[in-house]
Amino acid sequence: MNILGWTIMEALGMNAAISVRVSNELGASHPRTAKFSLVVAVVTSFLIGVIISIILILSRNVYPSLFSSDASVETLVKELTPVLALCIIVNNVQPVLSGVAIGAGWQGIVAYVNIACYYVFGIPLGLILGYKLDWGVTGIWYGMMIGTIVQTGVLFIIVYRTNWNKEASIAEDRIRKWGGPKESDVEKTNES
């Protein structure tokens, strides 16, 4: 959990950065730049997750001793390292996609996707795998990981199918409604 927590810090930073970038680009009526930014952020975060996962898999006989000297704990950590590696990759992409959605103003959609994927799907599946099928900790991890994979897939589909030109227009309407007229509109009014 410590390692996953450390790697999620990078993804949360990317979440905040891409959220601001997408909202700024949409607000400035630059939909192509918003789309390019999200691709760069997703690919970068994915590659960081892959690199960290490869390092963990290659060092899985060494790093467990950093956390415990108990042989049974070390064995369990070694067995769960491939699951951890997949979790890291997925958990590096999911926050970035959430950040894109938040930057586009879809906070409500993100909330519903989170609730459905974690609380309705992932946690119950983890409990079934962990306790009902007697997979233990591995089953709980798989359930949560599958919930995160579903969440990432849903967010990916939403982002992929987005009409970014339309979103820039919606952002411009929001700015006009909540922020007042553009400076160019004020200048035109003053010239009249």
N, C-alpha and C positions, 0 to 999 in steps of 0.2 A: 504493500500500500504506500510506503514511503516513496518508492521509486515512481509509481504511477502519479502520486501527488506532485513530485518534482517536475515530471514531464508535462503535467497539465498546466503548470505555471506558464510555460511557453505558449501553450494553446490559448490560455485565457488572455495573455498579452496580445496575441493575434486577433482574438475575438474583439477586444476593445479597439484595436487599431483598424481592423477592417470595417467595423461598425461605423466608426467616425469617417473613414475614407468613403465608404459607399454612400452614407448620408450626405456628405459634402459634395461628392460628385453628382449625385442625383439632384441635389439642391441647386447646383451650378449648371444643370442641364447638360451634363456630360455622361450620358448613359454608356457609351463605349468604354470610357475610362473606368467607370464603376465596374463593368463586366471584366475588363482586363485586370483590375485590381483584385477582384475576387478570385480569378484564376491564379494569379501570382500567389496570393495568400494561401489558397487551398493546396497548391502544389508544394509550396515551401514548407508548410506545416506537415504535409504528408511525408515529404522527404526527411524532415527532421525526425519524425516518428519512426520511419524505416531505419534510419541510421542508428538511433538509440536502441531499437529492437534488435538489430543485428549485433550490436555491441553486447547486449544482455544475453542473447542466445550463445554467442561465442564465449562469454565469460560465466556461464551459468554454473560451472563447477567451482568458481572462485568467489563471486560476490555474495552468495548466501551467508558466508561466514562473517561478513561485515555486520550482519544484523542479529545473528544468534550463533551460539556455540553448541546448541542442542542438535544432535545428529538427525533426529526425526523432523525438526523444523527445516533444517538444511535440505533434507531429501524432498520434503513437500515443496519448498521454494524451487528446487531444481525441476520438479515435475510440472509446476505451474508456470515456469518461465515462458514456454510458448504461448500460453493463454495471456500472460502479462504482455508479451510482445505484441500480440494482436490487439489487446486492449489499448496499448499505447498508440498504435497506428490509428485506430478508430477514434480514440479520444483526442487525437491531435487534429483530426479533420472536423469532427462534429462541432466543437466550439466556434471554429471559423465559419462554418455554414450558419450557425446560430447568429453570429455577429453580422453576417451579410443580411440575414432576414431582419434582424433588429435595425440595422442601418437603413433598410428599405421601409421601415415602419410597420413591420409585421409582428410586433411583440405578442399580440394575442395568439397568432398562429403558432409561434414558437412555444408559448405556454401550453397550448393544447397538445402539441406534438410531444413535448416533454412529459406531460402527465400521462398521456396514452402509452407512450413507449416505455416509461420507467414503472409507473405505478399500476397500470392496467396489464402490461405485458411482461416487462423484464423481471420485476420483483416476484410476481407469482410464478413465473417460469423458473426462476432461480430457486424458489422454495420447493417447487415440485421436484426439480432435478436434485437439489441438495438433500431433501428430507424424504420425500415419497419414493424416489428412485435410489436413495441412499448413496448419492455421489459425493456427499459431504461438501466441503469448501469448494471443490472443483465445480460441482453443480451450481452452486450459488454464483460463482464467477461466470460460468457459461450463461446463466440466465440473464445476468446484468449485461454481459457483453453482447448477447443477442439483442437485448432491448436497445442498447446503444447503436448496434449495427442497423436495426430497423429505423431508429430515429435519424441516423445519418443518411440512410437511403431516402427517407421521406423528405428531409430537408434538401438533399441533393436534387430530387425530382422537382421540388418547388422552385429551387433556384435555377435549375436548368431550363424549365419551361417558362421562365419569366420573360415578359416583354419589357426590356429595360428602357426603351423609348417611352412606353406608356408610364412606367414607374417614375421617370424623370418628369413627365408631364404632371403626374399626381403630386410629386414633391413640389413642383413649381406652384401648383394650386394651393397646397398647404402653406407655402411661404407667403403667397399673396393673401391668403385668408388670415394667417396668424402674425405675419411680419410686416404687413403693409405693402405699399407699392414699391416697385424697383426704383433705383436711383434714376434710371433713364426715363421712367414714367413721370417722376417728379420734375425732372429737367424739362420734359415736354410741356408739362402743365405750367411751369414758371415762364417758359418762352411764349406761351399763349397770352 
